[in-house]
Amino acid sequence: RGAGNMLGAEQSGFIADLGYETYQKILAEAVQELKNDEFADLYQEDPGADTDNGEHYVSETFVESDLELMFAPTYIPSDSERVLLYRELDNMVEERDIQAFVSRLEDRFGKIPQEGKELIRIVRLRRMARSLGIEKLVLKNNRMSIHFISNMESPYFQSAAFTKILNYVQSHPKLCHFKEHNGKHTIQIKPVTTVETACAILDEMLSE
């Protein structure tokens, strides 16, 4: 997760303008390239790993959205400071770290605007999605699309993590729809108009 060092200072203004989602995507692509090339040996299958945990099957969950997710310049005027905060947020895993981050933001800049709160929720969303073995989440057009790993022979599809998702789908047939395109399977859930709603859905899946 030290991939932030791959981005030079000259890119900071560019990232600040485009927002957190683009920054996170650039980092994820850079990390994946390293995993596939220089450090491939470090990411081989661990025979002793917990194969019922979704994290065993995906190294990272990618999130795409058409929602407004950012720390606006009207809230944090400095481009360089926004980039530093994006980097800090992207490295967070534990809930206590997120809570501490929120407290520091409010102490320094005041009440967090809605688009900032939604941005912070993305960190929680990615964490929950990875624990369910979800490779990519797309929040667009008032729906959430769940994308799985492409290898349909993977033991993931017999894992407890995938079973939790299936249980949710079976419990909410009017909200969920299976899709298949070019051999890849997705589940679409709608309506999902906010990151907060998406988090609530994944939280319910995890409790199945």
C-alpha positions as CSV (number, residue, x, y, z in Angstrom):
1,R,0.0,0.0,0.0
2,G,3.0,2.3,-0.4
3,A,2.0,3.0,-4.0
4,G,1.5,6.6,-3.3
5,N,5.2,7.1,-3.7
6,M,4.9,6.1,-7.4
7,L,3.2,9.4,-8.1
8,G,5.5,12.4,-8.5
9,A,4.7,15.9,-7.2
10,E,4.1,17.1,-10.7
11,Q,1.0,15.0,-10.8
12,S,-0.5,16.3,-7.7
13,G,-2.5,19.1,-9.3
14,F,-3.8,16.7,-12.0
15,I,-5.0,14.3,-9.3
16,A,-6.5,17.0,-7.1
17,D,-8.6,18.3,-10.1
18,L,-9.9,14.8,-11.0
19,G,-10.6,13.7,-7.5
20,Y,-10.1,10.6,-5.4
21,E,-11.7,8.0,-7.7
22,T,-9.2,8.7,-10.5
23,Y,-6.3,8.8,-8.0
24,Q,-7.4,5.4,-6.5
25,K,-7.6,3.9,-9.9
26,I,-4.1,5.0,-10.9
27,L,-2.7,3.5,-7.7
28,A,-4.6,0.3,-8.1
29,E,-3.3,-0.2,-11.7
30,A,0.2,0.6,-10.6
31,V,0.1,-1.9,-7.7
32,Q,-1.4,-4.6,-9.9
33,E,1.3,-4.1,-12.5
34,L,3.9,-4.6,-9.8
35,K,2.2,-7.7,-8.5
36,N,2.0,-9.2,-12.0
37,D,5.7,-8.4,-12.8
38,E,8.4,-7.6,-10.3
39,F,6.7,-9.1,-7.3
40,A,4.7,-12.0,-8.8
41,D,6.4,-14.6,-6.6
42,L,5.2,-12.8,-3.4
43,Y,1.5,-13.1,-4.5
44,Q,1.3,-16.8,-5.3
45,E,-1.5,-18.9,-3.7
46,D,-1.0,-19.7,0.0
47,P,-2.1,-23.3,0.6
48,G,-2.8,-22.5,4.2
49,A,-5.0,-19.5,3.6
50,D,-8.7,-19.3,4.6
51,T,-10.4,-20.1,1.3
52,D,-13.8,-19.2,2.7
53,N,-12.7,-15.6,3.1
54,G,-13.3,-13.5,0.0
55,E,-10.0,-11.7,0.5
56,H,-8.3,-15.0,-0.5
57,Y,-9.5,-14.5,-4.1
58,V,-9.1,-10.8,-4.8
59,S,-6.0,-8.7,-4.0
60,E,-8.0,-5.5,-4.3
61,T,-11.5,-4.4,-5.1
62,F,-11.9,-1.7,-7.7
63,V,-14.8,0.9,-7.4
64,E,-16.2,2.9,-10.3
65,S,-19.0,5.4,-9.9
66,D,-20.8,8.4,-11.4
67,L,-21.5,9.8,-7.9
68,E,-19.9,13.0,-6.6
69,L,-17.1,11.7,-4.3
70,M,-14.5,14.3,-3.4
71,F,-13.2,16.9,-1.0
72,A,-14.3,20.0,-2.8
73,P,-11.9,23.0,-3.1
74,T,-14.5,25.0,-1.2
75,Y,-14.0,22.6,1.7
76,I,-10.2,22.0,1.5
77,P,-8.8,24.9,-0.7
78,S,-5.2,23.5,-1.1
79,D,-4.7,21.1,-3.9
80,S,-1.6,19.6,-2.3
81,E,-3.4,19.1,1.0
82,R,-6.3,17.3,-0.8
83,V,-3.9,14.9,-2.5
84,L,-2.2,14.1,0.9
85,L,-5.6,13.4,2.4
86,Y,-6.6,11.2,-0.5
87,R,-3.4,9.2,0.0
88,E,-4.0,8.9,3.7
89,L,-7.6,7.8,3.1
90,D,-6.6,5.3,0.5
91,N,-4.2,3.6,2.9
92,M,-6.8,3.1,5.7
93,V,-8.1,-0.3,6.7
94,E,-9.3,-0.2,10.2
95,E,-12.5,1.5,11.2
96,R,-10.9,3.3,14.1
97,D,-8.5,5.0,11.7
98,I,-11.4,6.2,9.6
99,Q,-13.1,7.6,12.6
100,A,-9.9,9.4,13.7
101,F,-9.5,10.8,10.2
102,V,-13.1,12.1,10.2
103,S,-12.5,13.8,13.6
104,R,-9.3,15.5,12.4
105,L,-11.1,16.7,9.3
106,E,-13.9,18.2,11.3
107,D,-11.5,19.8,13.7
108,R,-9.6,21.5,10.9
109,F,-12.1,22.3,8.3
110,G,-15.5,22.0,9.9
111,K,-18.5,19.9,9.1
112,I,-17.8,17.5,6.2
113,P,-20.0,18.1,3.1
114,Q,-22.1,15.2,1.8
115,E,-19.8,14.4,-1.1
116,G,-16.9,14.2,1.4
117,K,-18.9,11.8,3.6
118,E,-19.7,9.7,0.6
119,L,-16.0,9.6,-0.4
120,I,-15.0,8.4,3.1
121,R,-17.7,5.7,2.9
122,I,-15.9,4.3,-0.2
123,V,-13.1,3.1,2.0
124,R,-15.6,1.0,4.1
125,L,-17.3,-0.1,0.9
126,R,-14.1,-1.4,-0.6
127,R,-13.2,-3.2,2.6
128,M,-16.5,-5.0,2.8
129,A,-16.5,-5.8,-0.9
130,R,-13.1,-7.4,-0.7
131,S,-14.1,-9.5,2.3
132,L,-16.9,-10.8,0.0
133,G,-14.5,-11.6,-2.8
134,I,-15.9,-9.0,-5.1
135,E,-13.4,-8.0,-7.8
136,K,-15.1,-4.7,-8.9
137,L,-18.1,-2.6,-7.9
138,V,-19.8,-0.2,-10.2
139,L,-22.1,2.5,-8.8
140,K,-23.7,4.1,-11.8
141,N,-27.1,4.9,-13.2
142,N,-28.7,4.4,-9.7
143,R,-27.6,0.8,-9.5
144,M,-24.8,-1.3,-8.1
145,S,-23.1,-3.9,-10.3
146,I,-21.1,-6.6,-8.6
147,H,-18.4,-8.1,-10.7
148,F,-16.7,-11.4,-9.9
149,I,-13.5,-13.0,-10.8
150,S,-13.6,-14.4,-14.4
151,N,-12.4,-17.9,-13.6
152,M,-15.8,-19.7,-13.1
153,E,-13.8,-22.9,-12.0
154,S,-12.4,-21.1,-9.0
155,P,-13.3,-22.5,-5.6
156,Y,-14.5,-19.0,-4.7
157,F,-17.9,-19.9,-6.2
158,Q,-18.2,-22.6,-3.5
159,S,-16.9,-20.4,-0.7
160,A,-18.8,-19.0,2.3
161,A,-18.2,-15.5,1.0
162,F,-20.0,-16.2,-2.3
163,T,-22.7,-18.1,-0.5
164,K,-23.4,-14.9,1.5
165,I,-24.0,-13.0,-1.7
166,L,-26.3,-15.7,-3.1
167,N,-28.3,-15.7,0.2
168,Y,-28.9,-12.0,-0.1
169,V,-30.0,-12.3,-3.8
170,Q,-32.4,-15.1,-2.9
171,S,-33.8,-13.0,-0.1
172,H,-34.3,-9.9,-2.3
173,P,-35.4,-11.2,-5.7
174,K,-37.1,-8.0,-6.8
175,L,-33.9,-5.9,-6.2
176,C,-31.3,-8.3,-7.7
177,H,-30.7,-9.4,-11.3
178,F,-28.0,-11.8,-12.6
179,K,-26.3,-10.7,-15.8
180,E,-23.8,-12.6,-18.1
181,H,-21.7,-11.0,-20.7
182,N,-18.8,-12.5,-22.6
183,G,-18.6,-15.3,-20.0
184,K,-18.4,-13.0,-17.1
185,H,-21.1,-12.9,-14.4
186,T,-22.4,-9.9,-12.6
187,I,-25.2,-9.1,-10.2
188,Q,-27.1,-5.8,-10.5
189,I,-28.9,-4.3,-7.5
190,K,-31.2,-1.3,-7.8
191,P,-32.0,1.2,-6.7
192,V,-28.7,2.2,-5.2
193,T,-28.2,5.9,-5.3
194,T,-25.6,6.5,-2.7
195,V,-22.5,4.9,-1.3
196,E,-24.3,4.8,2.1
197,T,-26.9,2.5,0.6
198,A,-24.3,0.3,-1.1
199,C,-22.5,-0.1,2.3
200,A,-25.8,-1.1,4.0
201,I,-26.4,-3.8,1.3
202,L,-22.9,-5.3,1.7
203,D,-23.2,-5.1,5.4
204,E,-26.4,-7.1,5.2
205,M,-24.7,-9.6,2.9
206,L,-21.9,-10.1,5.4
207,S,-24.5,-10.8,8.1
208,E,-26.2,-13.6,6.0
